[in-house]
Amino acid sequence: MSVFNQSRSYIIRIIFLAVFVIIILQLVNLQIFGSKYHQLAIDNAVFQKIVYPERGIIYDRNGKPVLNNTIMFDLMVTPFEVRNIDTLAFCTLMQIDTADFKQRITEAILKNSRVRPSVFMGLLTPEMQARFEENSWRFPGFALVERPVRTYPYNVGAHFLGYISEVSPKDIERSGGFYKMGDYIGKNGLEFNYERVLMGQRGVEYMIKDNKNRLVGSYENGQFDTTAIAGRGLKTHLDVELQVLAEKLMQNKVGAVVAIDPKTGGILAMTSGPTFNPNDLSGSQKNANFGKMALDVKAPLLNRAIKGQYPPGSTFKPLGGLVALDEGMITPSFGYPCGGGYYACGRRVGCTHAGGGHAANLRLAIANSCNSYFVDVYRKAVDNPRIGNMRKGFETWADYMHKFGLGVRLGVDLPSEDKGNIPTVEDYDKEYKGSWSSCTNLTLGIGQDKMTTTPLQLANAMCIIANKGYYYIPHFVDSLEDETLADAAILTKYREKHEVLTHISDTAYNAIINGMHDVVTHGTA
């Protein structure tokens, strides 16, 4: 054999040997060091089941659960794993059409990518859940996941308890990625305000799938699982029996009822009419029910107790009387000769009483709700000569209103509280080009003109009178389950005493309180 042929043969043998070594090394890398195909195998054989925690329970003052948890099932989809299924059979089983199927798959991909599980159909009815369980092996990429949802044994408290729903992309963004698609979050009421307490912590179970996509057991005896941690409960000041009564009394009415314990600021009952059954926003029909209520012209979703802004009318009169007493403009014995109306400003402000001494003193004026008396008292407070001028007098009067909690947000532990309106000097200057007087807005003395308040604000103002000058911010939650020092920041502001008008004498408060007693027992209430 020539030297050339020997050399060529030698080179060919080296090439084959090199290729062989490369193949061996690659096999070793794939089998021993590489994780890509191992992970693919795991993904095909193991299902990552999210375990959603039970949310904390909300209790009334006597330990009765106002809401609780029950288990329903979500149908989850991982779009990447949905291959070669009978789409028509699936749609028939789940009672949807193929266009809806495609839309839901597309939304899952857009919201959460192809490889992450998303909710395909939330909160299945028991019948639909059973149908899918029997046929789940036919539809790879789909799986049932337990979902704790709320149930309301007393069917009350919809406006302040709030509701929960799946997080939106904006919720996820605001949380900095803490929430994931499929998580539920408090959307309103106490559910929203105390989300971090109630939510709990999600867990994960790794389950083995067989070749028909059925879950047949835990992976590696559960050593990689993490346990879901239930949320903590809230103990409230609410009296659920009183709440039931309040909602019964508000049936077929528009308005609100608020009952507060003056000594703690704890809300005993709050209802808004028209109301709705909170169970309507839990379960498989919650989205449909929400849509109907959102379009209802009666606005059943509106919590009028904190968002309804109304002229307080005669309920304001005790506050006006107290201001005049404190400013020294009247005494409890001051009377007004009402003949059926107030005429001092060149226009009549009518009164439902005429003569008979119905406003012979402050107590009688409150009991008989004399408009003339309290219009006159308002003008005396605003035109107080000791203050210097009418504008300063009006600003002093408005400052009293803010101390009573009117025209400001009180800080109740619910979202979206409105502050009502106490008009300002600037408001009247703008409207009347600087030319106005106490006659211009004299009906402020009977809770009208530009004044609006919420029912919660009025209830709190009455607490200030009952306490003779102090209040606690109205709130529902008294304590948290397993409360820690770190929780103090959440509740501290509700445990602070606000002494806003304690300088007013007991004599003045007693005159107002006696009149309020009389208006209920034999007056105009």
N, C-alpha and C positions, 0 to 999 in steps of 0.2 A: 504494500500500500504506500502511495506517495506521501511525502511529508505534508503536502497541501491537504490531502484527504484526511490524514490523521488529525490535522489541526482543525479542520471543519467539523469532524466528528466530535472532537473534544468540546468545541464551542456549543454544539447542539446539546450535548449532555449537560453542560453547565446551565444552559437556558431552561431545559426541562426541570433540572434540579431546583433552580431558582423559583420557577413557577409553582412547583410542588411545595416548596417551603412557604411561599406566600399564601397558598391556599390553606396550608396547615395552620399558619399563624392567624389567618382571618377566622378560621373555624374556632380556634382557641379563644380569640377575642369575642366572637359572637356568643360562644357557649359559657365562657367563664367571666370575661370582663365586661362585655357589652350588656346594656340594660334595655335597649330599644325594643328588641323582639320579646324579651321577657315581659316588658310592660304591655306590649300589644297582646300577649297571651293572657296576662292578668286582666286587661280591659275586656277581653272577650269572655273570660270565665268568671269574673268577679263583678258584682254590682255594688256600687257605693250608695247605700241607702241613707238618706238624711233623716235623722230623728228630730222632729220638731218638739220643743219643750212645751209643757203645759204652762200657760200664763198664770200669774198670781191671781188669787181670788180676792174679790172686794166684799167686805163684810159691813153690816150696819153696826150701830152702837151696841147692840145686844148680841153680836156675834153671829147673826143670821147672814148667810151668803146671798148677796143681792144678785150676783151672777156666778156662774160656774163654768166648767169645761166639759165638753163631750167630744168623742172621736168621730171624725169623718175621714174620707179618703180623697186625695188628689190623684189624678192620672198624670204622671210625669212622662216626658218624652226626651230622649237624647237623639237628635236628628241624624247624627252620624251613624247610629246603629240601626236606623229604620231602613231595612233593605229587603226587597223582594217580598213585600207583604201584599196581601189581597186588600187593596185600598177600599174597594166597594164593600167587601164583607165587613171591614172595620167600621166604615161609615154607617152601614146598616145596624151594626151592633150598638154603636154609640149614638145613633139617631141624629146624625149630622149629614150634610151633603159633601161631595168631593171638593167643591170650591171652598167650603168652610175648613175642610181638612188641610188643603194647601195653604190657606191663609194662616192657620194656627201654626203650621210647621215653619212657614216663613217668619212669622213673628217671633217664634222661639229662637230661630237662628239669628235674627237681627238683635234681639234683646240679650241673648246669652250664649251665642256661638253654636256651632254644630256639635261640639263635644261635651257640652255641659247640660245637665238635665234642667228642663224648664217645665212649668205647669202647662200641660196641654188642655186639661179640663179640670177645673177646680171643684171641690166639694161635691163629689158624686152622690146621687141618691143611693140608698141601700140596694135598690133593684139594679141600678146600672153598675154598681160596684160588683154585685154578685155575677152579673152577666160577663163582665170583663174577666173576673178571676177564673171563670170556667174556660175562657178562651185565650188567656194571656200568652200561652205557649205559641200561639199562631202569629203573634205580633211582636217580634224583637224590637227593642228600642223603647218600648212602653212598659211602665211599671207603676204599681199603686204605692203611695206613701201616706202613712197616717198623718192626719192634720187635727190637732186639738182646736176646736172652735168654741165660741161662747154660747151659753144658754142662760136664759133669764127666768128663774122659777116664779118670780112675782109679776113679770111682764110690765115692769115700770122702770123709770129712770133713764129713758132713752137719750134725753138731751144732755144729761151730765155724765152718764157712764161712757158715752161715745161708742165707737165701733172699731173693729180691726179689719184690715184688708191687706192684700199682697203689696209689697213695696213696689214703687214705681222707679224708673231710671233716675228721676230727680231725687227720690229718697236715698237711693244708693249713693248718688254723687254727694249729697249733703252729708252723708255719714262717713265719707272718706273711704268707701269700700267695705265698711263694717258689715252692712247688710248685703245679702246675696239674693239673686232672683229666686223667688219661691218663699222667702221669709215673709212673715206677716208683721205688721206694725200698727200701733195705735194711731188712728186717723183723726180722732176728735175726743173731746171730753177728758175724763180721768184716764182713759186708755192712752191718750196722747201725752198728757201732762206727766204721767208717771211711767212712761214707756220703759225707762231704764230699770225700774224696780220690777215691773210686771213681766218683762219679756222673757227672762230665763236665758239659757245658753243651749244652742243646738248641739246635737251629738251625731255620730256617724256609726253605722253598722256595715261591715263588709260581708256580702252574701255570695255564695257560690251559685252559678247558673249551670244548668245542664244543657245538653245540645238542643233542647227544645225551648230554651230561654226561661225555664222555670227555676225559681229560687228553691234550692234544696238544702240549705244549711249555712252556717256561719263559716267564714273563711279563717283558717288557722285558729280555730276554737275561740274566735273573738279577741285575740290578743292585740289586734290593731284598732279595735272599736273604741269610741269615746262615748261616755254616757251623757245624755241630755240632762240638763239641770233645770228644774222647774223654777218659774219666777216666784218672787215673794209677794205676799198678800198685803192688802191695805185695810186697816181698820178705820172706818169713817164715823163721823158724828151722825150720819143719817139714821132716822127712825123709819124703817121700811113700812111699818104699818101706817104711820102718818103720811108717808109718800103715797101709799095706795089710796088713802082717803083723799089727799089733795088731787090726785089725778081723776078720781071719781067725780069730785066736785067741779073739775074743769072740763068735763065731757061736753062737747058741742058748744064750747065757749072759746073766745080768743082773748089771750092775756097770759098772766103768769101768777104763780104763788111762790113766795119765798118765806121760809120760817127759819130764824136764826136764834141760837142760844146766846143772849147778850154777854154772858159771863165768860164765854170761850171764843165766840165768833164762829162756832161750829154750825154748819148748815144742817138743819134737821129734815128739811124737805125742800124740794125745788121742782116745780113743774111748769111747763109751757103748753098753752093750748092754741091750736090743736096739737095733740101729741100722737105717738104711734107706738106700736109694740116693738121693743128692741130686738125681739127674735126675728123681725122682718129683715134686719140687716145682718143676719147670721144664717149660714146654710146655703144651699144650692141656688136659691132664688134671690140672694141678697142684691146682686147687681141689677136685676130687673126691678126689684122693689125700690131700690135707691133711685133709679131712673124715673119711675112713676112719681115718687115723692118730690124729686127735684123739679118736676114740671108742674106740680100741683100749685094752683094759685093761692091756696090757703097757707102755703109755706110751712108744712108740718116739721121740716128739718130745722127751722129757725128756733133757737133757744131765746125766747122773748124775755126770759128772766135776766139775761145779761146783754142782750143785743136789741131788745125792744126799747125804743126811746119815745117816751110819752110825756106830755105836760102833766106834772104831778097833781095839779088842781088843789082841791081842799086838803089833801094829805100833807101839803107843804105848810099849811097855816101854823102848826105848832112851832116849826122852825123859825118862821117870821116873827112870831110872838116872843120867842126866846131871845132873838137878836135884839129886839127893841127893849126888852127887859135888861139885858146886859149892857146896852148902850145908855141906859138911864132915861130913855125917852118915854117910857110908861112904867106903871107899877101894876101889880096884880089887880088892883082895884079900879084901874082905868076903864072907863066905859065910853061908848060912842052912841049917839042918838040916831040910830039907823031907822029911817022911815021907809025902808024898802029899796034903797039904792044909795050910791055914792055920787055926788054931783059937783064936788069941789073943783074938779078940773074941766068943767064945762061940758062934760059928757057923762052920761049915766052908766055906772057899773051896777047892774041889778043885784038884788039880794032876795032870797026866797022867803025871808021873814020881814015883817013890818011892825014896828011898835012893840009894846008889851015888855020892854026892857030886856029883849033877848040878847043884847050886847052890853048889858050894864056893867060888866067886868070881864076880865080876860077869860076866866073859867067858863062863864056863860057864852062868851063869843066863840070859844072853841066848841063847846057842846052843841051850839046852834049853827056853827059854821057860817058866821056872818061875813059876807064878802066885804061890806062897807068897812067893818072894823079892821080887817087885815090889809085892805088897800091903804087905809089911813095910817096904820102902823108901819107899813113899808115906806111910805113917803116920809114919815117922821124919822126913820132910821137913816134914809139916804140924805135927807135935808138937815141932818143933825148940825146945829150951829157950832158946836164945839169942835167939829172936824175941820171947818173952814170953808169948804165949798161942796157943791153937789157932786162933782166928779170924784173927789176924794171920798165923799160919803158913799158913793156907789161902789168904788173899789174896796172900801172897808166891808160893805155888805157882801160883795162877791167873795172876799177872803173868808168870811164866815161860811159861805156856801161850800167852799173848797174844804174847810175844816170838817164840815158835816159829810164830806165825801161825795159832793155833787160836782159834776163837771170834770171829774178826774177818774182814772181807772183805779179801782180799789186794790186789784191784785189777787182776785180769787183764783184758786188753783184749777182754772179752766182756760182754754185758749180762746182768743177772739172776743174778749170782753170789750164792750163799748163804754165810752166815758160820758155820754149825754152831752148837755150843753148848758153852761152858765154864760150868758152874754157878757161882753166886755164894753168898756168905755169906747174902745176903738170901733166896735160893731155899730154902736149908735151914732158915733161921729161920722162914720162912713155913710150910713143910711140917711141921716138927717143933716149932713153937712155941718156938723158941729153945733147945731141949734136944737137942743132937746133938754128936757127936765124930768123930774120924777113923775110928772103927769104923763109924759110920753109913754112910759112903760109901767104905769101904775099896776097893771094886772099881774106883774111879777109877784105882787103881794099875795095873790091867790093862785100861784103856781102856774101862770099862763105866759103869754107873750112869747119870748124866744127861749124860755126855759124848758129843757127836756131832761128827764132822768130815766134810769132803768129801774125795774122793780127791786133788783138787788141793792141799788144805792139807797132807795127809800127804806128798805128793811134795815139796812145798816145805820141810817140816820136815826131811826127809832131806837136802835140799840144804844146809840150815844146818849139819847134822852133817858132811856131806862137806866143806864150806868152813870148818869149825871156827869158826862163829859169825856168818857173814854170808850175805846172800842178795840177789838182785835180784828184783823183782816178776815173777812168771811172766807171760810174754807170748808172743804169736805173731809179731808184726811186728818185723822187724829194721830195715828202712828203707823209705822211700817213693821211688817213681820221681820223678826230678827234685826231690829234697828241697831245700827252701829253709829259710832261717832262721825263717820264720813257722811251719814245720812242727815246730820244736823243741819247742813246748809240748805237742804230741801225744805225743812219744816220750821226752821228758826223764825222766819219772818211771820209765821202764823202764831207764834207763841209770844210775840212781843206786844206789850200793852202800849196803845197809842193814846196819850192823854192830851187831847186836842182842845177841849173846852172845859176842863176841870176847874178853871178859875171862876166859872159862873156859879152863883150862890145856890145852895139847896132850896132856898125860898123860891127862886125863879124856876128851878126845875120842878118843884112840887106844884107850882101854879099850873105849869103846862101839863104835868102828869095827871093832875086832878081833872083838868078839862078833857083830856083824852079818855079818862075813865068815864066821865059823864056822857061823852058823845056816843059811847058804846051802850051804856045802860039805859039812857033815856033821851039821847040827842038825835042827830040826823044820820048816824052811821047805819 
